[in-house]
Amino acid sequence: MSIVGDILSMFSRDNQSDRVVPKTGHTATLTLFTSAAMAFLTVFALALSMAAGRLADRWGEDLAKSVTVRISAPSDQIAAQTTATLKVLETTTGVASARVLSEDEQQALLAPWFGPDVPVSELPIPRLIEVLETDSGFDAAGLRLRLSVEAPGAVLDDHTRWREPLTIAAQRLRFLGMTSILLIAGATAAMITLAANAALAANLQVIRVLRLIGASDSYIARAFVRRFTIRAILGAFAGTFIGMLAILMLPQSTDDKIFLTGLGFQAGQWLTPLILPFLAGVVAFFATRAASNRALRKLS
């Protein structure tokens, strides 16, 4: 039985062959429910993967555009070294702007670890300078060398150690998302195979009668393939629609750096889940085809 013939049979209606497979019953319900449930879960797996990837990429981009200079020096030298550092930064090609963080800003940075009432002015906390670079960037090695001469207490932090874990996390989250989708596809294939086997077993007498009157195994198998593939596609359409509707109803926030309120799709990403019914049909097609051929060979 050729794959091309099976595919073409999907687009042609044959009332006689459709009667071989029951339109209702446990197998029909199981196929529809499994396809809908798996499509629903896949929509959330896609949304979670895309949202996590966007967030990690955005954090990485923000860190890549900003650099911090930390000035650790005796209290009587802090002001002088801060001024010297700002002069170096102002004359550095690739630096868009540089400003000293205020005590309130430094207190806000320390609040998650020490609480909101940390006395910044009374503690020997290094002076922090926020540096924003241009699109072309600057020579970090050259800037470090200049700072070591002009302001020995200044330390340049280009956030490399922060960006690398975020990049790795984004790649792993995308990998986990794809792995989840493959596992869902495998579970869908297994459930549809079980449903097809149950339908074949329930219609064993009908299949034998069809053989007696001259029906070929390919004719019988195509009836099962067509019916179960259509059921899987319809179930996946329903599950995808409900999943996208559930994603759309999630609370949204104007702050795109908040993960939970940023869960979902953006712009053209909303078209991605629409491919799920097609994929469900492909999985059902090959799973039912394999199950039908195997079962019919056993009956021979």
C-alpha positions as CSV (number, residue, x, y, z in Angstrom):
1,M,0.0,0.0,0.0
2,S,1.6,3.2,-1.1
3,I,1.8,6.4,1.0
4,V,0.8,8.5,-1.9
5,G,-2.3,6.5,-2.4
6,D,-3.2,6.9,1.2
7,I,-2.6,10.6,1.1
8,L,-4.8,11.0,-2.0
9,S,-7.5,8.9,-0.3
10,M,-7.7,11.5,2.4
11,F,-9.2,14.0,-0.1
12,S,-11.7,11.6,-1.6
13,R,-14.9,10.6,0.1
14,D,-15.9,6.9,-0.1
15,N,-19.2,6.2,1.7
16,Q,-18.7,2.4,1.5
17,S,-15.2,2.4,3.0
18,D,-16.3,5.0,5.7
19,R,-18.8,2.4,7.0
20,V,-16.0,0.1,8.0
21,V,-14.9,2.4,10.8
22,P,-17.6,3.3,13.4
23,K,-18.4,7.0,13.6
24,T,-19.1,6.9,17.3
25,G,-18.0,4.9,20.3
26,H,-15.0,4.7,22.6
27,T,-12.4,4.9,19.8
28,A,-13.9,8.0,18.3
29,T,-14.1,9.7,21.7
30,L,-10.6,8.6,22.6
31,T,-9.1,9.9,19.4
32,L,-10.8,13.3,19.5
33,F,-10.1,13.8,23.2
34,T,-6.4,12.8,22.9
35,S,-5.8,15.0,20.0
36,A,-7.5,18.0,21.6
37,A,-5.7,17.5,25.0
38,M,-2.3,17.1,23.4
39,A,-2.8,20.1,21.1
40,F,-3.9,22.2,24.2
41,L,-0.7,21.1,26.1
42,T,1.4,21.8,23.0
43,V,0.1,25.4,22.8
44,F,1.2,26.0,26.4
45,A,4.5,24.3,25.8
46,L,5.1,26.7,22.8
47,A,4.0,29.7,24.8
48,L,6.2,28.9,27.7
49,S,9.2,28.2,25.6
50,M,8.8,31.4,23.5
51,A,8.1,33.6,26.6
52,A,11.1,32.2,28.4
53,G,13.3,32.7,25.4
54,R,12.1,36.2,24.9
55,L,12.7,37.1,28.5
56,A,16.2,35.6,28.6
57,D,17.1,37.3,25.3
58,R,15.8,40.7,26.6
59,W,17.7,40.4,29.8
60,G,20.8,39.5,27.8
61,E,20.3,42.5,25.5
62,D,19.8,44.9,28.4
63,L,23.0,43.7,30.1
64,A,24.9,43.8,26.9
65,K,24.0,47.5,26.3
66,S,24.9,48.6,29.9
67,V,28.3,48.4,31.7
68,T,29.0,49.1,35.3
69,V,32.2,50.7,36.7
70,R,32.7,50.0,40.4
71,I,35.0,52.4,42.3
72,S,36.4,50.9,45.5
73,A,38.8,53.4,47.2
74,P,39.4,55.1,50.6
75,S,36.6,57.6,51.4
76,D,38.9,60.5,50.9
77,Q,39.7,59.4,47.3
78,I,36.3,58.3,46.2
79,A,35.3,61.7,44.8
80,A,38.6,62.3,43.0
81,Q,38.6,58.8,41.4
82,T,34.9,59.2,40.4
83,T,35.7,62.4,38.6
84,A,38.7,60.9,36.9
85,T,36.7,57.9,35.8
86,L,33.9,60.0,34.3
87,K,36.5,62.0,32.3
88,V,38.0,58.7,31.0
89,L,34.5,57.5,30.0
90,E,33.6,60.8,28.3
91,T,36.6,60.5,26.1
92,T,36.2,56.8,25.3
93,T,34.9,56.0,21.8
94,G,31.8,53.8,22.0
95,V,30.5,55.1,25.3
96,A,27.1,56.8,24.8
97,S,26.7,58.1,28.4
98,A,27.9,57.6,31.9
99,R,26.4,58.7,35.2
100,V,26.9,58.0,38.9
101,L,24.1,56.1,40.6
102,S,22.5,58.0,43.4
103,E,22.2,56.7,47.0
104,D,18.5,55.9,46.4
105,E,19.3,53.9,43.3
106,Q,22.1,51.9,45.1
107,Q,19.7,51.4,48.0
108,A,17.1,50.0,45.6
109,L,19.8,47.6,44.2
110,L,20.7,46.4,47.7
111,A,17.1,46.2,49.0
112,P,16.4,42.6,47.9
113,W,19.4,41.4,50.0
114,F,19.5,43.8,52.9
115,G,16.0,45.3,53.1
116,P,14.7,48.7,52.1
117,D,16.3,50.5,55.1
118,V,19.9,49.8,54.5
119,P,22.0,52.9,55.4
120,V,23.9,53.4,52.1
121,S,25.6,56.6,53.2
122,E,27.0,55.0,56.4
123,L,28.4,51.9,54.8
124,P,31.6,51.5,52.8
125,I,29.8,50.7,49.6
126,P,31.6,51.2,46.3
127,R,30.5,54.0,44.1
128,L,28.7,52.7,41.0
129,I,28.8,54.4,37.6
130,E,26.3,53.2,34.9
131,V,27.7,53.2,31.4
132,L,25.6,52.9,28.3
133,E,27.5,52.0,25.1
134,T,26.7,52.8,21.5
135,D,25.7,50.1,19.0
136,S,29.3,49.8,17.9
137,G,30.5,49.3,21.5
138,F,33.9,50.1,22.9
139,D,37.2,48.4,23.5
140,A,36.8,46.9,27.0
141,A,40.5,45.8,27.3
142,G,41.7,49.3,26.4
143,L,39.2,51.0,28.8
144,R,40.3,48.8,31.6
145,L,43.9,49.7,30.9
146,R,43.1,53.5,31.0
147,L,41.1,53.1,34.2
148,S,44.0,51.3,35.9
149,V,46.2,54.3,35.2
150,E,43.7,57.2,35.8
151,A,41.6,55.6,38.6
152,P,43.3,52.6,40.2
153,G,40.2,51.8,42.3
154,A,37.8,51.6,39.3
155,V,36.8,48.2,38.1
156,L,35.0,47.7,34.8
157,D,32.2,45.0,34.8
158,D,30.8,44.3,31.3
159,H,28.3,41.8,32.6
160,T,29.8,38.9,30.6
161,R,29.4,36.5,33.5
162,W,25.7,37.5,33.8
163,R,25.0,37.3,30.0
164,E,26.4,33.8,29.5
165,P,24.1,32.0,32.0
166,L,21.1,33.8,30.5
167,T,22.1,32.8,27.0
168,I,22.6,29.2,28.1
169,A,19.2,29.3,29.9
170,A,17.4,30.5,26.8
171,Q,18.9,27.7,24.7
172,R,18.0,25.1,27.3
173,L,14.5,26.4,27.7
174,R,14.0,26.2,23.9
175,F,15.4,22.7,23.9
176,L,13.1,21.7,26.7
177,G,10.1,23.2,24.8
178,M,11.0,21.2,21.7
179,T,11.5,18.0,23.8
180,S,8.1,18.5,25.4
181,I,6.5,18.8,22.0
182,L,8.2,15.7,20.7
183,L,7.0,13.8,23.8
184,I,3.5,15.0,23.4
185,A,3.6,13.9,19.7
186,G,4.8,10.5,20.8
187,A,2.1,10.2,23.4
188,T,-0.5,11.2,20.8
189,A,0.8,8.6,18.4
190,A,0.6,5.9,21.1
191,M,-3.0,6.7,22.0
192,I,-4.2,6.9,18.4
193,T,-2.4,3.6,17.7
194,L,-4.3,2.0,20.7
195,A,-7.6,3.5,19.4
196,A,-7.0,2.2,15.9
197,N,-6.1,-1.3,17.2
198,A,-9.3,-1.3,19.3
199,A,-11.4,-0.3,16.3
200,L,-9.8,-3.0,14.2
201,A,-10.5,-5.6,16.8
202,A,-14.1,-4.4,17.2
203,N,-14.6,-4.7,13.5
204,L,-12.9,-8.0,12.9
205,Q,-16.0,-9.7,11.6
206,V,-16.7,-6.8,9.2
207,I,-13.1,-6.9,7.9
208,R,-13.3,-10.7,7.2
209,V,-16.6,-10.2,5.3
210,L,-15.1,-7.5,3.3
211,R,-12.2,-9.8,2.4
212,L,-14.6,-12.5,1.3
213,I,-16.3,-10.2,-1.1
214,G,-13.0,-9.1,-2.6
215,A,-11.9,-6.0,-0.7
216,S,-8.2,-5.6,-0.5
217,D,-6.2,-4.9,2.6
218,S,-5.2,-1.5,1.2
219,Y,-8.8,-0.5,0.8
220,I,-9.7,-1.5,4.3
221,A,-6.6,0.1,5.8
222,R,-7.3,3.4,4.0
223,A,-10.7,3.6,5.6
224,F,-9.2,3.4,9.0
225,V,-6.4,5.8,8.1
226,R,-8.8,8.4,6.7
227,R,-11.2,8.3,9.6
228,F,-8.6,8.4,12.4
229,T,-6.6,11.2,10.7
230,I,-9.7,13.3,10.2
231,R,-10.7,12.8,13.9
232,A,-7.2,13.8,15.0
233,I,-7.2,16.9,12.9
234,L,-10.7,17.9,14.3
235,G,-9.6,17.3,17.9
236,A,-6.4,19.2,17.4
237,F,-8.2,22.1,15.9
238,A,-10.5,22.2,19.0
239,G,-7.6,21.9,21.4
240,T,-5.5,24.5,19.6
241,F,-8.4,27.0,19.6
242,I,-9.1,26.5,23.3
243,G,-5.4,26.7,24.2
244,M,-4.9,29.9,22.2
245,L,-8.0,31.4,23.8
246,A,-6.7,30.4,27.3
247,I,-3.3,32.1,26.5
248,L,-5.2,35.2,25.3
249,M,-7.1,35.4,28.5
250,L,-4.0,35.4,30.7
251,P,-3.3,38.7,32.5
252,Q,-0.9,40.9,30.6
253,S,1.4,43.6,31.8
254,T,3.1,46.6,30.3
255,D,6.3,45.5,31.9
256,D,7.7,42.9,29.4
257,K,10.4,41.8,31.9
258,I,7.8,40.1,34.1
259,F,7.7,36.4,33.1
260,L,4.3,35.3,34.2
261,T,2.4,38.2,32.7
262,G,4.5,38.0,29.5
263,L,3.5,34.3,28.9
264,G,2.1,34.0,25.5
265,F,2.7,34.8,21.8
266,Q,3.6,38.1,20.2
267,A,2.8,39.3,16.7
268,G,3.5,36.6,14.1
269,Q,4.1,34.0,16.8
270,W,0.3,33.6,17.1
271,L,0.4,31.8,13.7
272,T,2.7,29.1,15.1
273,P,0.1,27.1,16.9
274,L,-2.0,26.9,13.8
275,I,0.3,24.3,12.4
276,L,-0.6,21.9,15.2
277,P,-3.7,20.4,13.6
278,F,-1.6,19.6,10.5
279,L,1.1,18.0,12.6
280,A,-1.6,16.0,14.5
281,G,-2.9,14.8,11.2
282,V,0.6,13.7,10.1
283,V,1.1,11.8,13.4
284,A,-2.3,10.2,13.2
285,F,-1.8,9.3,9.5
286,F,1.4,7.3,10.1
287,A,0.4,5.9,13.4
288,T,-2.9,4.5,12.1
289,R,-1.3,3.4,8.8
290,A,1.3,1.3,10.8
291,A,-1.3,-0.1,13.1
292,S,-3.7,-1.0,10.3
293,N,-1.0,-2.8,8.2
294,R,0.3,-4.7,11.2
295,A,-3.2,-5.8,12.3
296,L,-4.2,-6.9,8.8
297,R,-1.0,-8.9,8.3
298,K,-1.8,-10.8,11.5
299,L,-5.3,-11.6,10.1
300,S,-3.8,-13.1,6.9
